[in-house]
Amino acid sequence: MVIVKDVKSVQDVKLKKLKGSRLIALLALCLLAPAAAGAQELAPPRLTIAAGYQFMNDSSWDTRLTLGWVGSITQKLNDRTFIVAEGSGGYGDTSAGFQIERYAILGGFKVQPPGDGPRIFIQALAGLSRQAGDVGIQNGFIAQPGGGVEWPINARFNGRAFGDYRFLHENGQNYHGYRVGGALVFVLWR
């Protein structure tokens, strides 16, 4: 009798796991697959807010800032041109064990062709940088050209993957680095 209960409980656990994995797959499909009929009728976004993750190489300290965040607001100017405001922060440690923080407030323009499905974009941003943490405080200027791809998830959300090259002028020195990341884009207004 005990053996039968054990076999039955193992079968119940397997059935619950199968149902759970099917439910997760169905939810992922609903969230990640754009509605084909609805996507063709949607107007391009006029105003969006995005939040996501960034990985950054900080050449001023020859280190990688592996913990990072990025947020942006994008306003459509015409069919292909957008104005962008962005804030970001990255955190990491130097090879000597000092904590470094790098923040940026940037503004600029993005060019992205209209259309359905994934859309490639390029952008040019510039603004202020602030270094903080154990290494001390420094303020600087950043110029950041880059690009990426944005794809519709559904009527309210897009996904975004991006990469940028950063030119940093800080304390009379010039540095360069790169940044990659991804974000979830919330469409506020079409």
Secondary structure per residue as TSV (DSSP state, phi and psi in degrees):
chain	resnum	aa	ss	phi	psi
A	1	M	-	360.0	-40.1
A	2	V	H	-65.2	-39.3
A	3	I	H	-63.5	-42.3
A	4	V	H	-62.5	-42.6
A	5	K	H	-61.9	-42.5
A	6	D	H	-64.1	-42.8
A	7	V	H	-64.6	-43.4
A	8	K	H	-64.4	-41.3
A	9	S	H	-66.8	-36.0
A	10	V	H	-64.8	-41.6
A	11	Q	H	-64.3	-39.7
A	12	D	H	-62.5	-42.7
A	13	V	H	-64.2	-43.4
A	14	K	H	-62.5	-41.6
A	15	L	H	-65.0	-42.6
A	16	K	H	-64.3	-40.8
A	17	K	H	-63.8	-41.5
A	18	L	H	-64.3	-44.1
A	19	K	H	-64.0	-41.4
A	20	G	H	-63.7	-42.8
A	21	S	H	-68.9	-34.6
A	22	R	H	-66.0	-40.4
A	23	L	H	-64.0	-44.0
A	24	I	H	-62.3	-43.6
A	25	A	H	-63.5	-40.2
A	26	L	H	-65.5	-43.3
A	27	L	H	-62.7	-43.3
A	28	A	H	-62.6	-40.9
A	29	L	H	-63.4	-42.3
A	30	C	H	-65.7	-37.4
A	31	L	H	-78.9	-36.9
A	32	L	H	-93.9	-21.0
A	33	A	S	-90.2	120.9
A	34	P	-	-68.8	148.3
A	35	A	-	-72.6	112.8
A	36	A	H	-61.1	-48.0
A	37	A	H	-69.7	-43.2
A	38	G	H	-69.8	-33.3
A	39	A	H	-64.7	-31.1
A	40	Q	H	-72.5	-24.9
A	41	E	H	-93.3	-10.6
A	42	L	-	-77.2	137.5
A	43	A	-	-77.0	153.5
A	44	P	-	-62.0	148.7
A	45	P	-	-63.0	137.6
A	46	R	S	-95.8	-35.7
A	47	L	E	-139.5	125.3
A	48	T	E	-132.7	155.8
A	49	I	E	-124.9	134.5
A	50	A	E	-126.7	147.8
A	51	A	E	-142.4	139.4
A	52	G	E	-170.4	-161.6
A	53	Y	E	-110.0	145.4
A	54	Q	E	-134.4	145.9
A	55	F	E	-114.6	131.7
A	56	M	E	-133.9	141.0
A	57	N	E	-96.1	121.5
A	58	D	E	-106.5	100.1
A	59	S	T	-74.6	-17.1
A	60	S	T	-65.5	-24.5
A	61	W	T	-121.8	7.7
A	62	D	T	49.8	52.7
A	63	T	E	-141.9	167.2
A	64	R	E	-112.4	132.5
A	65	L	E	-97.8	95.3
A	66	T	-	-82.8	-21.7
A	67	L	E	-102.3	119.3
A	68	G	E	-155.7	163.0
A	69	W	E	-138.9	157.6
A	70	V	E	-147.7	141.2
A	71	G	E	-138.4	143.6
A	72	S	E	-147.9	156.9
A	73	I	E	-123.9	131.1
A	74	T	E	-125.3	129.1
A	75	Q	E	-118.5	128.6
A	76	K	E	-74.3	130.9
A	77	L	-	-98.6	-42.1
A	78	N	S	-151.7	-165.9
A	79	D	S	-57.2	-31.4
A	80	R	S	-120.2	-13.2
A	81	T	E	-114.3	137.1
A	82	F	E	-132.4	150.9
A	83	I	E	-102.1	139.5
A	84	V	E	-126.8	136.7
A	85	A	E	-121.3	130.6
A	86	E	E	-136.7	142.7
A	87	G	E	-127.5	144.1
A	88	S	E	-151.2	161.2
A	89	G	E	-148.8	141.7
A	90	G	E	-135.0	146.6
A	91	Y	E	-135.6	140.1
A	92	G	E	-170.8	-173.1
A	93	D	E	-123.6	145.8
A	94	T	-	-78.6	170.3
A	95	S	T	-65.1	-22.3
A	96	A	T	-85.8	-1.2
A	97	G	S	92.7	8.0
A	98	F	-	-85.1	140.8
A	99	Q	E	-80.1	138.0
A	100	I	E	-126.7	142.5
A	101	E	E	-126.9	139.1
A	102	R	E	-132.5	121.0
A	103	Y	E	-116.9	153.5
A	104	A	E	-147.0	141.7
A	105	I	E	-123.6	115.7
A	106	L	E	-128.2	158.2
A	107	G	E	-145.2	156.7
A	108	G	E	169.3	-154.1
A	109	F	E	-125.4	150.2
A	110	K	E	-126.9	138.8
A	111	V	E	-117.4	125.3
A	112	Q	-	-146.5	125.4
A	113	P	-	-69.4	148.0
A	114	P	-	-72.6	164.9
A	115	G	-	142.2	172.0
A	116	D	S	-90.4	159.7
A	117	G	S	77.6	-165.9
A	118	P	-	-62.4	137.5
A	119	R	E	-129.2	127.3
A	120	I	E	-80.1	144.8
A	121	F	E	-136.3	156.9
A	122	I	E	-125.6	151.6
A	123	Q	E	-148.9	156.1
A	124	A	E	-131.9	117.3
A	125	L	E	-122.6	153.9
A	126	A	E	-150.5	155.5
A	127	G	E	168.6	-151.7
A	128	L	E	-103.2	146.2
A	129	S	E	-122.4	147.7
A	130	R	E	-136.7	124.2
A	131	Q	E	-96.6	139.4
A	132	A	E	-146.5	-175.7
A	133	G	E	106.2	-161.7
A	134	D	T	-62.2	-24.4
A	135	V	T	-80.8	-6.7
A	136	G	-	103.7	175.7
A	137	I	-	-104.9	130.7
A	138	Q	E	-138.2	141.2
A	139	N	E	-110.9	147.0
A	140	G	E	-154.0	-175.1
A	141	F	E	-117.9	138.5
A	142	I	E	-122.0	135.1
A	143	A	E	-115.0	130.2
A	144	Q	E	-137.5	90.1
A	145	P	E	-82.6	147.3
A	146	G	E	-172.2	-166.0
A	147	G	E	-173.5	-175.1
A	148	G	E	173.1	-158.2
A	149	V	E	-137.8	142.4
A	150	E	E	-126.8	136.1
A	151	W	E	-133.6	144.6
A	152	P	E	-73.6	137.4
A	153	I	S	-98.9	-48.6
A	154	N	S	-156.6	-164.3
A	155	A	S	-65.9	-26.3
A	156	R	S	-106.0	-18.5
A	157	F	E	-128.6	143.2
A	158	N	E	-124.0	157.2
A	159	G	E	-103.1	152.8
A	160	R	E	-142.3	133.0
A	161	A	E	-120.5	138.3
A	162	F	E	-144.7	161.7
A	163	G	E	-147.3	141.7
A	164	D	E	-137.9	156.9
A	165	Y	E	-113.4	130.0
A	166	R	E	-111.2	130.5
A	167	F	E	-106.0	121.9
A	168	L	E	-120.0	127.2
A	169	H	E	-112.8	116.6
A	170	E	E	-146.3	129.4
A	171	N	T	54.5	40.0
A	172	G	T	77.5	3.5
A	173	Q	E	-115.3	152.9
A	174	N	E	-109.6	134.0
A	175	Y	E	-132.3	163.9
A	176	H	E	-143.0	158.3
A	177	G	E	-168.4	-174.8
A	178	Y	E	-133.6	163.8
A	179	R	E	-146.1	137.1
A	180	V	E	-133.9	155.8
A	181	G	E	179.1	-170.1
A	182	G	E	-149.8	158.4
A	183	A	E	-150.7	157.1
A	184	L	E	-100.2	127.4
A	185	V	E	-107.1	125.1
A	186	F	E	-102.1	123.2
A	187	V	E	-85.3	113.6
A	188	L	E	-85.2	-35.1
A	189	W	E	-151.5	133.7
A	190	R	-	-108.2	360.0
